[in-house]
């Protein structure tokens, strides 16, 4: 094992401005607001979204199903958890009984009165459908609805698709930070 430093961007958005409108999710998708009974669904989506991505190196709990379950439980039990900014996307596949959870986002309130987006996750087979954009916009609306004026997130710099999406939505990079993580040497 060796210590690796991952470059991450802190990106912010002003919630007082106009948020982008997006086309409705395709008919087979639906958005579910936070409900405690969906905790394990959020955890499963989080795991399947991040287990093979660089963020599982930055945050090892994202590469472990139990770690994702603990993380989701910890987030949802925080005093500063924002249910209004926490969403799950499900997909109803023709011929399949039940829905497949395929996207998740959580929000918390930081100590300075801003919304903090946690773990935007979309499982690989459902990427490119606008789910990430829908999750982010709904989280931002949730923050705005409870009176917050700003929101932020952190993203690993190597995740260029996510950085591009956040910029398209109006986030701006305000700081570069480095996260130290133990990674198996190759």
C-alpha positions as CSV (number, residue, x, y, z in Angstrom):
1,X,0.0,0.0,0.0
2,X,1.1,3.5,-0.7
3,X,-0.3,7.0,-0.2
4,X,-1.7,8.7,-3.3
5,X,-3.0,12.2,-3.5
6,X,-6.1,12.7,-5.6
7,X,-6.8,16.2,-7.0
8,X,-10.3,17.3,-6.3
9,X,-12.3,20.4,-7.2
10,X,-14.6,22.2,-4.9
11,X,-17.4,23.6,-7.1
12,X,-20.1,26.0,-6.1
13,X,-23.4,27.3,-7.5
14,X,-25.5,30.3,-6.6
15,X,-29.1,29.1,-5.8
16,X,-30.6,32.6,-6.2
17,X,-30.2,32.5,-10.0
18,X,-32.3,30.6,-12.4
19,X,-31.7,26.9,-12.4
20,X,-31.7,25.2,-15.8
21,X,-34.8,23.4,-16.8
22,X,-34.4,19.9,-18.3
23,X,-36.6,17.7,-20.3
24,X,-38.7,15.2,-18.3
25,X,-37.0,11.9,-17.5
26,X,-37.9,9.3,-20.1
27,X,-41.2,7.5,-19.3
28,X,-39.6,4.4,-17.8
29,X,-37.8,6.5,-15.1
30,X,-39.2,8.1,-12.0
31,X,-37.8,10.1,-9.2
32,X,-38.5,9.2,-5.5
33,X,-38.0,11.7,-2.6
34,X,-36.2,10.6,0.5
35,X,-37.8,8.0,2.6
36,X,-36.1,6.0,5.3
37,X,-37.4,2.7,3.8
38,X,-35.3,3.5,0.6
39,X,-32.0,3.6,2.5
40,X,-30.7,0.3,1.3
41,X,-31.8,1.1,-2.3
42,X,-29.7,4.3,-2.1
43,X,-26.7,2.2,-0.7
44,X,-27.0,-0.4,-3.5
45,X,-27.0,2.3,-6.2
46,X,-24.1,4.1,-4.5
47,X,-22.1,0.8,-4.6
48,X,-22.9,-0.1,-8.2
49,X,-22.2,3.5,-9.3
50,X,-18.8,3.8,-7.7
51,X,-17.3,0.3,-7.1
52,X,-15.3,0.3,-10.4
53,X,-14.6,4.1,-10.5
54,X,-11.7,6.2,-9.3
55,X,-13.7,7.4,-6.3
56,X,-13.6,3.9,-4.8
57,X,-9.9,4.5,-4.5
58,X,-10.4,8.0,-3.1
59,X,-13.1,6.8,-0.7
60,X,-12.7,3.1,-0.1
61,X,-16.2,2.7,1.5
62,X,-17.6,3.3,-2.0
63,X,-16.0,0.1,-3.3
64,X,-17.7,-2.0,-0.6
65,X,-21.4,-2.8,-0.3
66,X,-21.3,-2.7,3.5
67,X,-19.3,0.5,3.3
68,X,-22.0,2.1,1.1
69,X,-24.7,0.9,3.5
70,X,-22.8,2.4,6.5
71,X,-22.1,5.6,4.6
72,X,-25.8,6.0,3.6
73,X,-26.9,5.3,7.1
74,X,-24.4,7.8,8.5
75,X,-25.5,10.5,6.1
76,X,-29.2,10.1,6.7
77,X,-28.8,10.1,10.5
78,X,-26.9,13.4,10.5
79,X,-28.6,16.4,12.2
80,X,-27.7,18.4,9.1
81,X,-29.2,15.9,6.6
82,X,-31.4,17.5,4.0
83,X,-34.2,15.1,3.0
84,X,-35.4,17.7,0.4
85,X,-32.1,17.4,-1.5
86,X,-32.0,13.5,-1.4
87,X,-33.5,11.6,-4.3
88,X,-33.5,8.1,-5.8
89,X,-34.2,7.4,-9.5
90,X,-35.9,4.1,-10.4
91,X,-36.3,2.4,-13.8
92,X,-39.3,0.3,-14.8
93,X,-38.2,-2.1,-17.4
94,X,-40.8,-3.6,-19.7
95,X,-41.3,-7.3,-18.8
96,X,-39.6,-6.9,-15.4
97,X,-41.5,-7.0,-12.2
98,X,-40.5,-4.2,-9.9
99,X,-38.3,-1.2,-10.4
100,X,-34.5,-1.1,-10.7
101,X,-32.9,1.7,-8.6
102,X,-30.3,3.4,-10.8
103,X,-29.5,6.8,-9.5
104,X,-29.0,8.5,-6.1
105,X,-28.0,11.8,-4.6
106,X,-27.9,13.1,-1.0
107,X,-27.7,16.6,0.5
108,X,-26.5,17.9,3.8
109,X,-26.2,21.4,5.3
110,X,-22.7,22.5,5.9
111,X,-21.7,24.7,8.9
112,X,-21.7,27.9,6.8
113,X,-25.4,27.6,5.7
114,X,-24.7,26.1,2.2
115,X,-26.0,22.9,0.7
116,X,-23.5,20.1,0.2
117,X,-24.2,17.6,-2.5
118,X,-23.0,14.1,-1.5
119,X,-22.3,11.2,-3.9
120,X,-24.1,11.8,-7.2
121,X,-24.3,8.2,-8.4
122,X,-25.8,6.7,-11.6
123,X,-25.2,3.0,-12.4
124,X,-23.1,2.5,-15.6
125,X,-25.9,0.9,-17.7
126,X,-28.1,4.0,-17.1
127,X,-25.5,6.8,-17.7
128,X,-26.1,9.1,-20.6
129,X,-29.9,9.4,-20.1
130,X,-29.8,12.7,-18.1
131,X,-30.3,11.0,-14.8
132,X,-27.3,12.8,-13.1
133,X,-28.6,16.1,-14.3
134,X,-32.1,15.4,-13.0
135,X,-30.7,14.3,-9.6
136,X,-28.5,17.4,-9.3
137,X,-31.2,19.9,-10.3
138,X,-33.7,18.3,-7.9
139,X,-31.2,18.4,-5.1
140,X,-30.5,22.1,-5.9
141,X,-34.2,22.9,-5.8
142,X,-34.5,21.1,-2.5
143,X,-31.7,23.3,-1.1
144,X,-33.3,26.4,-2.5
145,X,-36.7,25.4,-1.2
146,X,-35.4,25.4,2.4
147,X,-33.9,28.8,2.0
148,X,-30.3,28.1,1.1
149,X,-28.4,30.6,-1.2
150,X,-25.5,28.4,-2.3
151,X,-24.6,24.8,-2.8
152,X,-21.3,23.0,-3.4
153,X,-19.8,19.7,-4.1
154,X,-16.4,18.1,-4.5
155,X,-15.4,16.1,-7.5
156,X,-12.2,14.2,-8.4
157,X,-10.5,16.1,-11.1
158,X,-10.0,12.9,-13.2
159,X,-13.8,12.5,-13.4
160,X,-13.9,14.8,-16.5
161,X,-17.5,13.8,-17.4
162,X,-18.8,14.9,-14.0
163,X,-16.7,18.1,-14.0
164,X,-18.1,18.9,-17.5
165,X,-21.7,18.3,-16.3
166,X,-21.3,20.4,-13.2
167,X,-19.9,23.3,-15.3
168,X,-22.8,23.0,-17.8
169,X,-25.2,23.3,-14.9
170,X,-23.6,26.5,-13.6
171,X,-21.1,25.3,-11.0
172,X,-17.8,27.1,-10.9
173,X,-14.5,25.8,-9.5
174,X,-13.6,27.8,-6.4
175,X,-10.8,25.7,-4.9
176,X,-8.5,22.7,-5.6
177,X,-8.0,20.3,-2.7
178,X,-6.0,17.1,-2.4
179,X,-7.3,14.0,-0.7
180,X,-4.7,11.5,0.5
181,X,-5.7,7.8,0.2
182,X,-4.0,4.5,0.7
183,X,-4.0,2.7,-2.7
184,X,-2.5,-0.7,-3.5
185,X,0.7,-0.2,-5.4
186,X,0.6,-1.5,-9.0
